[in-house]
Amino acid sequence: MAGVAAPASGGFTTRFAPSPTGPLHLGHAYSALLAHDMARAAGGRFLVRMEDTDTERSKYAWEAQILDDLAWLGLTWDGPVHRQSDHIAEYTARLEPLVARGLLYPCACSRSDIRAALAAPQEGSIHPFYPGTCRHRPIESRQPGDALRINLAAALAQLPPGIGFAETGAAHAGQHILNPAEAISRIGDVVLSRKGEEIVAYFLASALDDADHGVTHVIRGEDLFDFTPVQVILQHLLGLPTPTYHHHRLIRDDQGKRLAKRDDARALAKYRAEGATPQDIRALVGL
């Protein structure tokens, strides 16, 4: 398959994990190039996975274009592309230890809110704080369409003090120790999966994949920094390693707004059609 490299032997492993719901833009290009360059400089591995658990919006045509754009940029990846949609049942099954420990409860609150909470987060948004409406419900009362939420206060009570993560990105460099009270007030009882539609949250699938694939360094945009504690908590609850995080600067438009997939004017396909080279793209994103 074009773009797939022979496995590397180094210990450094990172990934680029787009959602195939639209074209890659300059911000995606920067993230992918940076992660690839850091992995290759360290003699390590660069993986590609499709975060396509939103099966309504994810399209194979977008995936094909994404992979073509990455190969055009000159990137190679190690091993086959991992598609999360092929593993939803496995992710869900791995919540059973948390169910057994009494840390999850069913939630029948607004489906639109739940679907939004299952998606990858956007810049400047912490998922709407959940007031605990369904926290009293036993797991046995779960019905089709219900979500599973984590009782964050109960989960943190089962973890040792002082858990955290190392950050190497310039804006947040250092060691970050989780503050339980702050996590409870800012994060709340996030949704991890939804029954009936059989979809799982970005937080859960990403944490499990990073561990399963031996990811040692997570390189992604700084808009996701505030959500890192959710994944660190899940890692500790599920006995998974915590990688080093590197949250990089964002590529923004002329008004300073973060690029989104609706920004077709900055889609790589448009630059390619106008005759840009991969070197031009590197220059545009400051590499």
Backbone as CSV, one residue per row, in Angstrom:
resi,resn,N_x,N_y,N_z,CA_x,CA_y,CA_z,C_x,C_y,C_z
1,MET,0.849,-1.205,0.000,0.000,0.000,0.000,0.877,1.244,0.000
2,ALA,0.550,2.195,-0.859,1.348,3.408,-0.936,1.305,4.128,0.392
3,GLY,2.469,4.612,0.790,2.533,5.355,2.031,2.900,4.534,3.238
4,VAL,2.903,3.208,3.115,3.231,2.360,4.254,4.713,2.059,4.257
5,ALA,5.357,2.306,5.383,6.791,2.086,5.505,7.060,0.759,6.188
6,ALA,8.289,0.287,6.052,8.698,-0.892,6.803,8.740,-0.546,8.277
7,PRO,8.414,-1.491,9.159,8.426,-1.196,10.590,9.769,-0.663,11.057
8,ALA,9.732,0.365,11.877,10.951,0.938,12.440,11.256,0.276,13.773
9,SER,12.500,0.357,14.179,12.925,-0.367,15.380,12.993,0.514,16.621
10,GLY,12.878,1.847,16.457,13.039,2.725,17.612,11.876,2.638,18.572
11,GLY,12.105,3.117,19.811,11.066,3.052,20.814,10.046,4.171,20.721
12,PHE,10.396,5.292,20.097,9.495,6.428,19.961,8.368,6.051,18.992
13,THR,7.131,6.156,19.445,5.987,5.847,18.580,4.933,6.928,18.749
14,THR,4.491,7.482,17.623,3.408,8.448,17.657,2.420,8.130,16.555
15,ARG,1.365,8.954,16.446,0.320,8.676,15.459,-0.333,9.955,14.980
16,PHE,-0.933,9.856,13.782,-1.811,10.902,13.275,-3.177,10.255,13.155
17,ALA,-4.193,10.867,13.783,-5.484,10.201,13.915,-6.626,11.121,13.485
18,PRO,-6.808,11.314,12.185,-7.902,12.179,11.723,-9.248,11.455,11.728
19,SER,-10.307,12.227,11.703,-11.644,11.689,11.499,-11.998,11.882,10.022
20,PRO,-12.392,10.832,9.321,-12.672,10.960,7.887,-14.059,11.546,7.618
21,THR,-14.235,12.779,8.063,-15.514,13.466,7.904,-15.378,14.713,7.036
22,GLY,-14.245,14.874,6.411,-14.004,16.023,5.562,-12.560,16.020,5.106
23,PRO,-12.162,17.019,4.312,-10.804,17.057,3.772,-9.780,17.529,4.799
24,LEU,-8.537,17.155,4.576,-7.451,17.691,5.397,-7.196,19.138,5.008
25,HIS,-6.955,19.979,6.020,-6.581,21.364,5.760,-5.166,21.608,6.278
26,LEU,-4.734,22.851,6.243,-3.355,23.158,6.627,-3.053,22.778,8.070
27,GLY,-4.034,22.902,8.957,-3.818,22.519,10.349,-3.538,21.036,10.486
28,HIS,-4.293,20.220,9.759,-4.024,18.780,9.762,-2.631,18.500,9.203
29,ALA,-2.290,19.183,8.127,-0.986,18.958,7.513,0.133,19.247,8.499
30,TYR,0.000,20.354,9.230,1.032,20.692,10.214,1.169,19.601,11.272
31,SER,0.036,19.138,11.794,0.075,18.121,12.841,0.689,16.825,12.330
32,ALA,0.278,16.411,11.143,0.806,15.165,10.577,2.296,15.277,10.269
33,LEU,2.695,16.392,9.656,4.110,16.586,9.325,4.973,16.625,10.582
34,LEU,4.502,17.347,11.603,5.274,17.467,12.833,5.438,16.106,13.503
35,ALA,4.346,15.351,13.627,4.417,14.031,14.259,5.318,13.095,13.464
36,HIS,5.182,13.115,12.151,6.006,12.262,11.292,7.475,12.618,11.427
37,ASP,7.779,13.922,11.379,9.176,14.361,11.454,9.796,14.002,12.797
38,MET,9.031,14.177,13.878,9.554,13.847,15.204,9.820,12.347,15.332
39,ALA,8.920,11.540,14.790,9.107,10.086,14.857,10.330,9.662,14.057
40,ARG,10.443,10.163,12.858,11.574,9.753,12.013,12.904,10.256,12.572
41,ALA,12.899,11.459,13.151,14.132,11.993,13.742,14.597,11.130,14.909
42,ALA,13.643,10.508,15.601,13.974,9.663,16.747,14.192,8.208,16.352
43,GLY,14.096,7.913,15.056,14.228,6.535,14.607,13.071,5.666,15.035
44,GLY,11.898,6.294,15.220,10.749,5.573,15.749,9.663,5.309,14.726
45,ARG,8.460,5.085,15.220,7.338,4.694,14.372,6.309,5.819,14.278
46,PHE,5.707,5.918,13.100,4.626,6.864,12.839,3.434,6.055,12.344
47,LEU,2.332,6.109,13.090,1.140,5.335,12.773,0.031,6.247,12.266
48,VAL,-0.869,5.676,11.491,-2.057,6.394,11.045,-3.279,5.583,11.453
49,ARG,-4.240,6.255,12.071,-5.504,5.600,12.388,-6.658,6.532,12.042
50,MET,-7.763,5.930,11.694,-8.966,6.677,11.370,-9.910,6.642,12.565
51,GLU,-10.190,7.810,13.117,-11.116,7.899,14.246,-12.520,8.078,13.655
52,ASP,-13.070,6.953,13.229,-14.295,6.953,12.434,-15.466,6.319,13.177
53,THR,-15.508,6.482,14.510,-16.613,5.897,15.262,-17.934,6.628,15.010
54,ASP,-17.878,7.840,14.477,-19.098,8.531,14.056,-19.426,8.013,12.659
55,THR,-20.120,6.894,12.612,-20.339,6.213,11.332,-21.286,6.975,10.413
56,GLU,-22.078,7.893,10.959,-22.966,8.685,10.110,-22.188,9.694,9.279
57,ARG,-21.184,10.294,9.868,-20.442,11.361,9.180,-19.172,10.868,8.503
58,SER,-18.631,9.750,8.955,-17.389,9.234,8.384,-17.672,8.591,7.028
59,LYS,-16.829,8.894,6.050,-17.010,8.375,4.698,-15.688,7.798,4.171
60,TYR,-15.802,6.685,3.468,-14.606,6.072,2.903,-13.931,7.011,1.900
61,ALA,-14.737,7.787,1.163,-14.143,8.706,0.182,-13.229,9.714,0.858
62,TRP,-13.636,10.200,2.068,-12.774,11.130,2.794,-11.509,10.419,3.273
63,GLU,-11.653,9.184,3.745,-10.473,8.437,4.174,-9.484,8.275,3.028
64,ALA,-9.990,7.908,1.863,-9.112,7.722,0.705,-8.383,9.017,0.359
65,GLN,-9.104,10.144,0.424,-8.464,11.424,0.111,-7.422,11.794,1.164
66,ILE,-7.733,11.513,2.430,-6.784,11.795,3.505,-5.482,11.019,3.287
67,LEU,-5.597,9.742,3.003,-4.397,8.928,2.807,-3.622,9.379,1.579
68,ASP,-4.348,9.782,0.528,-3.679,10.282,-0.673,-2.941,11.583,-0.370
69,ASP,-3.563,12.473,0.420,-2.902,13.726,0.795,-1.649,13.465,1.626
70,LEU,-1.728,12.526,2.561,-0.565,12.220,3.399,0.579,11.687,2.556
71,ALA,0.260,10.787,1.627,1.307,10.237,0.758,1.891,11.336,-0.128
72,TRP,1.044,12.245,-0.605,1.523,13.361,-1.431,2.474,14.256,-0.639
73,LEU,2.195,14.431,0.652,3.079,15.241,1.494,4.443,14.579,1.709
74,GLY,4.550,13.307,1.328,5.805,12.589,1.496,5.874,11.783,2.781
75,LEU,4.740,11.604,3.448,4.729,10.876,4.708,4.590,9.375,4.453
76,THR,5.268,8.601,5.270,5.117,7.151,5.265,4.716,6.724,6.662
77,TRP,3.919,5.673,6.741,3.485,5.202,8.049,3.771,3.720,8.194
78,ASP,3.859,3.304,9.432,4.283,1.947,9.759,3.075,1.050,9.999
79,GLY,2.935,0.033,9.179,1.835,-0.895,9.326,0.568,-0.386,8.681
80,PRO,-0.504,-1.195,8.729,-1.766,-0.799,8.107,-2.472,0.307,8.881
81,VAL,-3.365,0.992,8.199,-4.201,2.011,8.839,-5.186,1.314,9.783
82,HIS,-5.303,1.831,11.000,-6.233,1.281,11.984,-7.535,2.053,11.907
83,ARG,-8.645,1.340,11.751,-9.963,1.966,11.694,-10.728,1.641,12.967
84,GLN,-11.061,2.661,13.722,-11.738,2.436,14.998,-13.118,1.807,14.812
85,SER,-13.770,2.078,13.705,-15.105,1.524,13.491,-15.096,0.007,13.441
86,ASP,-13.940,-0.592,13.176,-13.832,-2.053,13.140,-13.696,-2.661,14.532
87,HIS,-13.585,-1.825,15.572,-13.246,-2.332,16.901,-14.181,-1.826,17.994
88,ILE,-15.347,-1.329,17.618,-16.238,-0.721,18.610,-16.660,-1.716,19.675
89,ALA,-16.980,-2.941,19.264,-17.390,-3.951,20.245,-16.266,-4.240,21.236
90,GLU,-15.026,-4.217,20.764,-13.888,-4.457,21.657,-13.732,-3.327,22.668
91,TYR,-13.866,-2.081,22.203,-13.768,-0.951,23.131,-14.836,-1.062,24.214
92,THR,-16.055,-1.352,23.786,-17.167,-1.437,24.734,-16.939,-2.540,25.755
93,ALA,-16.444,-3.693,25.288,-16.204,-4.819,26.189,-15.176,-4.476,27.254
94,ARG,-14.255,-3.599,26.926,-13.187,-3.278,27.863,-13.626,-2.293,28.952
95,LEU,-14.890,-1.896,28.891,-15.453,-1.103,29.983,-15.936,-1.983,31.129
96,GLU,-16.000,-3.283,30.908,-16.555,-4.180,31.925,-15.862,-4.065,33.286
97,PRO,-14.532,-3.933,33.357,-13.912,-3.763,34.677,-14.423,-2.538,35.426
98,LEU,-14.743,-1.479,34.690,-15.276,-0.272,35.331,-16.715,-0.490,35.785
99,VAL,-17.460,-1.276,35.012,-18.817,-1.633,35.431,-18.752,-2.439,36.720
100,ALA,-17.838,-3.415,36.749,-17.718,-4.280,37.925,-17.316,-3.495,39.176
101,ARG,-16.599,-2.393,38.990,-16.165,-1.580,40.127,-17.190,-0.513,40.495
102,GLY,-18.335,-0.529,39.823,-19.397,0.415,40.145,-19.121,1.841,39.708
103,LEU,-18.312,2.022,38.665,-17.898,3.364,38.265,-18.685,3.922,37.086
104,LEU,-19.555,3.117,36.491,-20.335,3.574,35.352,-21.825,3.498,35.666
105,TYR,-22.581,4.395,35.073,-24.033,4.348,35.240,-24.715,4.739,33.927
106,PRO,-25.935,4.227,33.708,-26.646,4.536,32.466,-27.265,5.919,32.521
107,CYS,-27.337,6.561,31.368,-27.868,7.922,31.280,-28.790,8.038,30.077
108,ALA,-29.998,8.518,30.308,-30.985,8.666,29.238,-31.221,10.128,28.885
109,CYS,-30.301,11.002,29.253,-30.478,12.426,28.979,-30.353,12.721,27.489
110,SER,-30.602,13.950,27.117,-30.679,14.403,25.731,-29.738,13.668,24.793
111,ARG,-30.316,13.032,23.784,-29.503,12.285,22.832,-28.558,13.201,22.047
112,SER,-29.035,14.407,21.716,-28.173,15.324,20.969,-26.967,15.729,21.802
113,ASP,-27.170,15.964,23.100,-26.053,16.301,23.975,-25.088,15.126,24.093
114,ILE,-25.654,13.921,24.191,-24.812,12.734,24.326,-23.996,12.520,23.065
115,ARG,-24.620,12.682,21.900,-23.883,12.499,20.647,-22.753,13.519,20.550
116,ALA,-23.011,14.753,20.966,-21.962,15.774,20.936,-20.822,15.397,21.865
117,ALA,-21.152,14.806,23.008,-20.131,14.429,23.982,-19.305,13.248,23.526
118,LEU,-19.826,12.458,22.588,-19.083,11.306,22.082,-18.068,11.703,21.021
119,ALA,-18.243,12.855,20.423,-17.376,13.294,19.335,-16.074,13.846,19.872
120,ALA,-15.094,13.981,18.965,-13.835,14.600,19.352,-14.092,16.050,19.746
121,PRO,-13.458,16.544,20.810,-13.716,17.897,21.289,-13.191,18.968,20.341
122,GLN,-13.752,20.152,20.453,-13.355,21.282,19.640,-12.701,22.342,20.517
123,GLU,-11.943,23.203,19.880,-11.225,24.238,20.617,-12.179,25.098,21.428
124,GLY,-11.782,25.377,22.664,-12.537,26.278,23.497,-13.761,25.673,24.140
125,SER,-13.949,24.342,23.971,-15.147,23.740,24.546,-14.768,22.623,25.500
126,ILE,-15.311,22.705,26.719,-15.337,21.568,27.611,-16.769,21.053,27.498
127,HIS,-16.924,19.749,27.362,-18.266,19.226,27.188,-19.181,19.789,28.275
128,PRO,-20.425,20.129,27.923,-21.338,20.728,28.902,-21.341,19.939,30.203
129,PHE,-21.145,20.670,31.305,-21.039,19.981,32.598,-22.336,19.261,32.908
130,TYR,-22.217,18.000,33.273,-23.392,17.178,33.539,-23.752,17.235,35.013
131,PRO,-25.011,17.544,35.353,-25.388,17.741,36.757,-25.627,16.456,37.541
132,GLY,-25.482,15.309,36.892,-25.644,14.056,37.625,-27.074,13.565,37.701
133,THR,-27.892,13.952,36.743,-29.312,13.611,36.757,-29.556,12.111,36.895
134,CYS,-28.775,11.299,36.207,-28.987,9.844,36.189,-27.989,9.092,37.073
135,ARG,-27.239,9.809,37.877,-26.165,9.160,38.645,-26.694,8.126,39.632
136,HIS,-27.939,8.247,40.012,-28.528,7.311,40.976,-28.894,5.976,40.348
137,ARG,-28.912,5.898,39.021,-29.413,4.700,38.354,-28.431,3.537,38.442
138,PRO,-28.889,2.332,38.776,-28.019,1.162,38.766,-27.746,0.729,37.331
139,ILE,-26.629,0.066,37.126,-26.248,-0.350,35.782,-27.289,-1.295,35.184
140,GLU,-27.987,-2.034,36.034,-28.974,-3.002,35.555,-30.181,-2.324,34.896
141,SER,-30.341,-1.019,35.107,-31.499,-0.317,34.541,-31.218,0.209,33.134
142,ARG,-30.072,-0.097,32.577,-29.712,0.440,31.275,-30.659,-0.066,30.185
143,GLN,-31.090,0.859,29.321,-32.005,0.572,28.235,-31.354,0.914,26.896
144,PRO,-31.862,0.334,25.783,-31.348,0.728,24.463,-31.416,2.237,24.289
145,GLY,-30.361,2.807,23.791,-30.288,4.256,23.619,-29.629,4.974,24.771
146,ASP,-29.496,4.311,25.912,-28.821,4.925,27.052,-27.323,5.031,26.800
147,ALA,-26.741,6.058,27.354,-25.289,6.194,27.357,-24.732,5.600,28.640
148,LEU,-23.442,5.354,28.651,-22.746,5.014,29.886,-21.872,6.189,30.270
149,ARG,-22.094,6.711,31.464,-21.265,7.785,31.992,-20.389,7.244,33.111
150,ILE,-19.242,7.886,33.275,-18.374,7.536,34.386,-18.690,8.433,35.579
151,ASN,-18.799,7.839,36.747,-18.949,8.595,37.985,-17.547,9.069,38.357
152,LEU,-17.224,10.283,37.943,-15.839,10.743,38.046,-15.362,10.842,39.488
153,ALA,-16.208,11.318,40.385,-15.799,11.430,41.786,-15.470,10.061,42.366
154,ALA,-16.308,9.065,42.061,-16.058,7.709,42.552,-14.794,7.134,41.934
155,ALA,-14.569,7.430,40.649,-13.378,6.918,39.974,-12.105,7.510,40.572
156,LEU,-12.111,8.812,40.793,-10.923,9.461,41.351,-10.650,8.972,42.769
157,ALA,-11.695,8.620,43.498,-11.510,8.106,44.864,-10.793,6.762,44.865
158,GLN,-10.832,6.051,43.728,-10.164,4.760,43.639,-8.742,4.866,43.086
159,LEU,-8.315,6.067,42.751,-6.979,6.258,42.200,-6.041,6.855,43.238
160,PRO,-4.752,6.543,43.149,-3.805,7.125,44.099,-3.610,8.609,43.819
161,PRO,-3.226,9.391,44.799,-2.963,10.815,44.563,-1.702,10.991,43.718
162,GLY,-1.635,12.120,43.049,-0.411,12.459,42.332,-0.311,11.950,40.918
163,ILE,-1.399,11.410,40.332,-1.297,10.962,38.945,-1.263,12.188,38.035
164,GLY,-0.653,12.021,36.886,-0.544,13.139,35.970,0.133,12.723,34.685
165,PHE,0.677,13.698,33.967,1.300,13.414,32.677,2.393,14.431,32.390
166,ALA,3.334,14.027,31.550,4.419,14.909,31.124,4.036,15.559,29.801
167,GLU,4.310,16.839,29.677,3.986,17.615,28.477,5.247,18.265,27.942
168,THR,5.487,18.146,26.618,6.673,18.744,26.011,6.346,19.888,25.062
169,GLY,5.058,20.150,24.810,4.698,21.277,23.955,5.052,22.595,24.617
170,ALA,5.428,23.574,23.807,5.953,24.832,24.336,4.972,25.564,25.251
171,ALA,3.685,25.513,24.938,2.707,26.291,25.703,2.432,25.714,27.084
172,HIS,2.675,24.408,27.276,2.308,23.767,28.541,3.408,22.852,29.072
173,ALA,4.637,23.099,28.676,5.728,22.180,29.003,5.859,21.961,30.508
174,GLY,6.102,20.713,30.881,6.314,20.388,32.286,5.512,19.176,32.714
175,GLN,5.542,18.918,34.001,4.784,17.812,34.581,3.468,18.352,35.122
176,HIS,2.367,17.711,34.775,1.050,18.166,35.202,0.426,17.121,36.115
177,ILE,0.146,17.510,37.343,-0.490,16.628,38.325,-1.975,16.946,38.370
178,LEU,-2.805,15.910,38.274,-4.248,16.123,38.270,-4.754,16.549,39.640
179,ASN,-5.580,17.574,39.640,-6.251,18.034,40.845,-7.658,17.438,40.842
180,PRO,-7.974,16.489,41.738,-9.287,15.827,41.697,-10.468,16.795,41.747
181,ALA,-10.406,17.796,42.624,-11.518,18.735,42.738,-11.715,19.510,41.437
182,GLU,-10.612,19.907,40.826,-10.698,20.640,39.561,-11.236,19.744,38.458
183,ALA,-10.797,18.476,38.427,-11.283,17.546,37.408,-12.787,17.338,37.536
184,ILE,-13.258,17.196,38.761,-14.691,16.972,38.977,-15.495,18.194,38.535
185,SER,-14.987,19.384,38.824,-15.727,20.606,38.500,-15.636,20.981,37.025
186,ARG,-14.543,20.624,36.359,-14.357,21.026,34.963,-14.752,19.948,33.974
187,ILE,-14.545,18.673,34.355,-14.787,17.572,33.419,-16.152,16.948,33.663
188,GLY,-16.409,16.596,34.908,-17.689,15.974,35.236,-17.779,14.541,34.760
189,ASP,-18.991,14.013,34.762,-19.239,12.611,34.414,-19.378,12.469,32.900
190,VAL,-18.267,12.316,32.203,-18.301,12.268,30.739,-18.907,10.960,30.250
191,VAL,-19.455,11.001,29.043,-20.002,9.825,28.376,-18.853,9.003,27.778
192,LEU,-18.918,7.683,27.957,-17.905,6.806,27.384,-18.441,5.969,26.232
193,SER,-19.718,5.635,26.247,-20.279,4.880,25.134,-21.790,5.059,25.118
194,ARG,-22.375,4.611,24.013,-23.830,4.686,23.903,-24.370,3.383,23.347
195,LYS,-25.339,2.810,24.037,-25.941,1.547,23.649,-26.987,1.782,22.561
196,GLY,-27.131,0.801,21.687,-28.107,0.905,20.612,-27.430,1.352,19.337
197,GLU,-26.776,2.529,19.396,-26.020,2.991,18.239,-24.615,2.414,18.249
198,GLU,-24.229,1.822,19.366,-22.931,1.151,19.503,-21.788,2.061,19.061
199,ILE,-21.706,3.203,19.700,-20.583,4.103,19.450,-19.890,4.400,20.772
200,VAL,-18.629,4.746,20.681,-17.838,5.020,21.877,-17.255,6.420,21.773
201,ALA,-16.893,6.962,22.909,-16.367,8.319,22.967,-14.928,8.383,22.467
202,TYR,-14.603,9.538,21.941,-13.234,9.834,21.516,-12.236,9.512,22.623
203,PHE,-12.547,9.922,23.846,-11.623,9.731,24.969,-11.251,8.266,25.143
204,LEU,-12.270,7.408,25.142,-12.058,5.991,25.412,-11.308,5.311,24.280
205,ALA,-11.794,5.443,23.050,-11.162,4.768,21.923,-9.719,5.221,21.747
206,SER,-9.473,6.515,21.912,-8.125,7.051,21.747,-7.179,6.510,22.813
207,ALA,-7.628,6.471,24.066,-6.777,5.960,25.148,-6.446,4.488,24.940
208,LEU,-7.439,3.696,24.543,-7.205,2.268,24.331,-6.276,2.032,23.148
209,ASP,-6.497,2.750,22.051,-5.641,2.564,20.877,-4.203,2.973,21.151
210,ASP,-4.022,4.097,21.829,-2.654,4.533,22.129,-1.907,3.462,22.918
211,ALA,-2.576,2.840,23.881,-1.942,1.797,24.681,-1.691,0.545,23.844
212,ASP,-2.698,0.118,23.088,-2.575,-1.119,22.313,-1.502,-1.025,21.246
213,HIS,-1.290,0.156,20.704,-0.334,0.324,19.610,1.032,0.801,20.081
214,GLY,1.221,0.868,21.383,2.524,1.236,21.908,2.905,2.676,21.682
215,VAL,1.917,3.558,21.623,2.197,4.988,21.407,2.888,5.549,22.645
216,THR,4.070,6.092,22.454,4.833,6.662,23.563,4.686,8.180,23.636
217,HIS,4.356,8.803,22.500,4.233,10.258,22.434,2.986,10.619,21.632
218,VAL,2.084,11.361,22.251,0.880,11.841,21.578,1.139,13.272,21.139
219,ILE,1.147,13.487,19.841,1.431,14.802,19.266,0.157,15.289,18.598
220,ARG,-0.416,16.390,19.114,-1.700,16.869,18.616,-1.849,18.343,18.960
221,GLY,-2.915,18.974,18.466,-3.112,20.404,18.654,-3.395,20.795,20.088
222,GLU,-3.034,22.026,20.438,-3.190,22.480,21.814,-4.653,22.659,22.207
223,ASP,-5.578,22.602,21.236,-6.998,22.659,21.571,-7.448,21.425,22.346
224,LEU,-6.650,20.360,22.333,-7.003,19.133,23.040,-6.315,19.014,24.403
225,PHE,-5.524,20.009,24.785,-4.786,19.917,26.041,-5.711,19.733,27.239
226,ASP,-6.798,20.494,27.294,-7.681,20.454,28.460,-8.405,19.122,28.614
227,PHE,-8.402,18.308,27.575,-9.077,17.018,27.637,-8.129,15.881,28.010
228,THR,-6.852,16.179,28.111,-5.881,15.151,28.454,-6.176,14.503,29.809
229,PRO,-6.583,15.247,30.845,-6.881,14.586,32.120,-7.917,13.467,32.017
230,VAL,-8.897,13.606,31.124,-9.889,12.550,30.969,-9.208,11.255,30.560
231,GLN,-8.308,11.352,29.577,-7.629,10.152,29.099,-6.662,9.608,30.138
232,VAL,-6.008,10.491,30.877,-5.084,10.023,31.916,-5.855,9.262,33.005
233,ILE,-7.020,9.757,33.375,-7.841,9.061,34.368,-8.235,7.681,33.859
234,LEU,-8.683,7.605,32.599,-9.058,6.314,32.023,-7.862,5.371,31.954
235,GLN,-6.706,5.906,31.594,-5.506,5.070,31.534,-5.218,4.416,32.880
236,HIS,-5.297,5.191,33.931,-5.014,4.645,35.256,-6.096,3.659,35.702
237,LEU,-7.351,3.957,35.410,-8.431,3.052,35.804,-8.338,1.710,35.088
238,LEU,-7.872,1.741,33.834,-7.824,0.527,33.022,-6.447,-0.121,33.008
239,GLY,-5.526,0.409,33.796,-4.193,-0.182,33.870,-3.370,0.019,32.615
240,LEU,-3.549,1.151,31.952,-2.831,1.447,30.710,-1.689,2.424,30.980
241,PRO,-0.630,2.371,30.171,0.455,3.351,30.334,0.013,4.736,29.887
242,THR,0.620,5.742,30.465,0.367,7.129,30.062,1.516,7.610,29.182
243,PRO,1.230,7.968,27.933,2.306,8.464,27.068,2.727,9.879,27.449
244,THR,3.794,10.340,26.852,4.177,11.747,26.933,3.329,12.520,25.927
245,TYR,2.877,13.702,26.306,2.034,14.504,25.420,2.803,15.713,24.894
246,HIS,2.493,16.056,23.648,3.070,17.240,23.014,1.939,17.940,22.274
247,HIS,1.426,19.026,22.870,0.343,19.788,22.250,0.951,20.985,21.517
248,HIS,0.830,20.961,20.207,1.488,21.975,19.378,0.568,23.146,19.076
249,ARG,1.150,24.212,18.584,0.396,25.406,18.200,-0.606,25.057,17.096
250,LEU,-1.635,25.885,16.972,-2.654,25.685,15.948,-2.386,26.583,14.742
251,ILE,-2.756,26.085,13.582,-2.729,26.902,12.379,-4.075,27.611,12.288
252,ARG,-4.050,28.932,12.176,-5.281,29.716,12.235,-5.513,30.503,10.943
253,ASP,-6.754,30.938,10.758,-7.073,31.743,9.591,-6.682,33.199,9.827
254,ASP,-7.021,34.054,8.893,-6.615,35.459,8.976,-7.249,36.193,10.149
255,GLN,-8.359,35.655,10.666,-9.021,36.261,11.822,-8.585,35.625,13.141
256,GLY,-7.631,34.705,13.057,-7.113,34.066,14.258,-7.915,32.873,14.731
257,LYS,-8.905,32.435,13.936,-9.717,31.293,14.330,-9.060,29.990,13.894
258,ARG,-9.240,28.970,14.717,-8.735,27.636,14.407,-9.389,27.136,13.130
259,LEU,-8.583,26.519,12.253,-9.130,25.971,11.022,-10.022,24.776,11.338
260,ALA,-11.099,24.642,10.582,-12.007,23.503,10.707,-12.185,22.883,9.330
261,LYS,-12.815,21.716,9.293,-12.962,21.020,8.012,-13.850,21.780,7.035
262,ARG,-14.650,22.708,7.543,-15.472,23.516,6.649,-14.644,24.577,5.923
263,ASP,-13.375,24.742,6.337,-12.516,25.741,5.702,-11.928,25.169,4.419
264,ASP,-12.789,24.965,3.415,-12.343,24.350,2.173,-11.290,25.181,1.457
265,ALA,-11.280,26.487,1.706,-10.299,27.348,1.048,-8.879,26.960,1.435
266,ARG,-8.731,26.285,2.576,-7.407,25.877,3.023,-7.227,24.357,2.978
267,ALA,-8.114,23.683,2.253,-7.992,22.230,2.093,-6.761,21.921,1.252
268,LEU,-6.059,20.856,1.609,-4.872,20.476,0.843,-5.210,20.203,-0.616
269,ALA,-6.397,19.629,-0.856,-6.784,19.320,-2.233,-6.804,20.581,-3.090
270,LYS,-7.230,21.717,-2.496,-7.266,22.968,-3.254,-5.854,23.446,-3.567
271,TYR,-4.951,23.381,-2.574,-3.568,23.780,-2.828,-2.931,22.889,-3.888
272,ARG,-3.215,21.600,-3.817,-2.658,20.673,-4.808,-3.161,21.012,-6.207
273,ALA,-4.467,21.286,-6.305,-5.058,21.596,-7.604,-4.473,22.880,-8.199
274,GLU,-4.022,23.787,-7.321,-3.440,25.051,-7.788,-1.948,24.943,-8.059
275,GLY,-1.392,23.724,-7.909,0.001,23.503,-8.263,1.001,23.594,-7.134
276,ALA,0.525,23.677,-5.881,1.446,23.736,-4.744,2.225,22.429,-4.623
277,THR,3.409,22.521,-4.057,4.244,21.346,-3.801,4.216,21.040,-2.304
278,PRO,4.619,19.830,-1.921,4.722,19.537,-0.489,5.626,20.521,0.239
279,GLN,6.663,20.996,-0.433,7.558,21.977,0.183,6.829,23.302,0.422
280,ASP,5.923,23.661,-0.492,5.118,24.866,-0.302,4.249,24.743,0.945
281,ILE,3.665,23.560,1.147,2.810,23.342,2.315,3.634,23.458,3.597
282,ARG,4.825,22.863,3.590,5.700,22.988,4.757,5.990,24.451,5.075
283,ALA,6.233,25.236,4.039,6.526,26.646,4.267,5.300,27.387,4.798
284,LEU,4.130,27.047,4.297,2.895,27.711,4.732,2.607,27.484,6.216
285,VAL,2.983,26.301,6.715,2.700,25.997,8.136,3.901,26.260,9.035
286,GLY,4.966,26.796,8.457,6.103,27.206,9.280,7.096,26.103,9.606
287,LEU,7.144,25.067,8.789,8.138,24.007,8.990,9.286,24.183,8.000
